Amino acid sequence: MKPDTSVKIGRLKLKNPVMVASGTFGEEYRELADIRSLGAVVAKTITLKARSGNRPPRLVETPSGMLNSIGLENKGLDFFVKETLPALTRFKAPVIASISGDSEDEFAALARALQKRKGLSALELNLSCPNVKHGSSEGLIAQDAEATGKIVSEVRRATQLPLIAKLSPNVTDITRIAVAAQDAGADAITLINTLFGMSVDIETRRPRLGNVHGGLSGPAIKPVALKIVWDAHKKVKIPIIGAGGIMGHKDAIEFILCGASAVQVGTANFVDPRSAVGAIEGIKEYLVKNKIKSVSQLVGRLET
C-alpha cells in the first residue's frame, strides 16, 4: 500500500505535510538535502526595505534548544524577487514567502508586490515582529487580537494568494488571536513562533545575546507548542501548521495527532540539514506500518 501523504492548506496543495520553517533553510542547502521532496519551503522573512538586524552575538545554544535574536535581518523585497525566489522555485517545491512590516500599509504593500510573482505559492505573515505600535499599546502584533485581525484583513484585501498567519506563544490565550486571524481571512495559522528567553554568562556577568533577549526554539519548546496546537484545534476551523521542536517524524506525528494538518521543521535543520526529508520518509513508514491510507486521517485524532 502506498499511503497518501498529500494535504491541503486552504487552496494550497502539498504533496506531503512537511515544510521547512522561515529563516532555517535556503537554496544553499541544495547539496545537503533533496529540496524537491519537501512539502514546501518557507523563505526567510522579508521586509519592504533591507534591514541590518540586531547586534551580535545573535545565536546561542541552550539546553535542548537555541536562542536567536536575528532581528529580521534581510535584503528586502527587491532582492527576494530578483534573487531568492527564482533560486528556490527551480527545485519545484512550493515556495511560501514570509513577510513582515511595521504597519498595516507595509504588510499590504508586500502582499501586492508578491501577488503575481511566478512560482510563489502562498504568504506567511510573521506577526511576531517587535516594536510595533498599535492603538495605545506597543509590542508584538500577535499579542493583540485586534491588531492581528487588522493586519490579516489588510493583506487579505491585497492578495488572492493563500494566507497563513504565524502566531506568537507569548500571550495569555493564543486561541483568541487564532480566532481573530481566522475571522479576518487567514487560510491557515502556524503555531508556534519562538518563546521569549535569555541566556547569561556568569563569568562576564553579561547576556550571551547582543540584544539581551531572543526567541527560544528547539525540543525545549515542543510540549508548549503541542498544547497550543491542541487548544487551537478545538477553536478554529482553518488548518493549523504545527511548529516548535520538531526533530523527526515522531515529533511531526505528535503535532498532527494534536490537530496540525502540516508541520514546519526549523531548528533541526541546523543540526541535520536532512531532518525534514527524514521526517517525510518516517511519516510514510508510519502510515504503512499502521495501515493508514492517508495522513489526513491522523489530524486531530489524539485519543483522550
Secondary structure, 3 states (H helix, E strand, C coil): CCCECCEEECCEEECCCEEECCCCCCHHHHHCCCHHHCCEEECCCECCCCECCCCCCCEEEECCEEEECCCCCECHHHHHHHHHHHHHHCCCCCEEEEECCCCHHHHHHHHHHHCCCCCEEEEEEECCCCCEEECCEEECHHHCHHHHHHHHHHHHHHCCCCEEEECCCCCCCHHHHHHHHHHHCCCEEEECCCEEEECEECCCCEECCCCCEEEEECHHHHHHHHHHHHHHHCCCCCCEEEECCCCCHHHHHHHHHHCCCEEEECCHHHHCCCHHHHHHHHHHHHHHHCCCCEHHHHCCCCCC
